[in-house]
Amino acid sequence: MTRICHGLRYRAFGVVVAPLIAACVASAGPPSLSSPAVTDPTDPEIRTLTRLQQKIAAAIAPLDSVALDSLIASDVRMINAGDQVFSKTDIVRFLRANGGALVRVVDDSIAVRRYGDVALMTLRESVTIRVNGVESTGRLRITEIWFRRGGRWQGVGGQSTALP
């Protein structure tokens, strides 16, 4: 399961986190990382980000490429728990080739820290697959970077780690 889950785990967004956040914040202008992070789960932007993350999870198993296209930035770079680097095109291609085994993806423990137009999200994810009629579930710890461009939040990077 772990090997398959690592391969199917496409959303572990990944470039080096600190430089990407710094670049995003610099282009977004104030507030900066020196400003206090917004972490209140009732904050409307944090609620929006949490819903968007849940939409990504819901779009993976049926391979809703339209939903994924709107939620993942065109310049995204992702590293999964199997140390594979993916661009946006790679993600859709990989899911089309391997997504038939996916049964469901469920995210929990979503926590968001927002710095203006940049947000850092951490979560746990359960990925259930079916191989030869047998279902198994793997768990991941994920860090994601979201950026708001033109008023729209999109995932731009991150990383995932398989949990024991």
C-alpha positions, 0 to 999 in steps of 0.5 A, a space after each residue: 500500500 505504501 508504494 502505491 499510496 506514494 505514487 498516487 499521492 500527487 498533491 504534496 505541493 513542493 518547492 522550497 517553502 520559505 522562498 516561495 512564501 517570501 516571493 509570494 508575500 513580496 509580490 502581494 505587498 503588505 501584510 508580510 510574514 512579520 505581520 501576525 498570522 491569521 489563524 482564527 477558523 471563523 475567519 472567512 478566508 480561512 473558512 474558504 481555504 478549508 472548503 477549497 482543500 476539501 474540494 480538492 480531496 473530493 475531486 481526486 477520487 473521481 478525477 474531476 479534472 475541471 475542479 482540480 484545474 481551478 484549484 491548482 495553480 498553473 505554475 504549481 510544483 508538487 513533491 509527493 511522499 514518494 519523492 516525485 516532482 509534479 507539474 500541473 500537467 503531470 498531476 492530471 496525466 498521473 491521475 488519469 493513468 493511476 486514478 482508477 485504483 483510488 476509492 476515496 480521499 478524506 482530509 482532516 485536521 486542517 489548520 491554516 495560517 494566512 499571511 495576506 494573500 499567502 496561506 500555509 496549510 497543514 493537514 492529514 489525509 487518508 487515501 483509500 485504494 482498491 487493488 485486485 478487489 482489496 481496499 487499503 488505506 494509507 495516511 499522509 501528513 501534508 503541508 501546502 502553500 496557497 496563494 490568492 491571485 486575482 481574488 482566487 485562491 489556488 494551491 501553488 506548492 507543498 510536500 507530503 510525508 507518509 505516516 506509519 
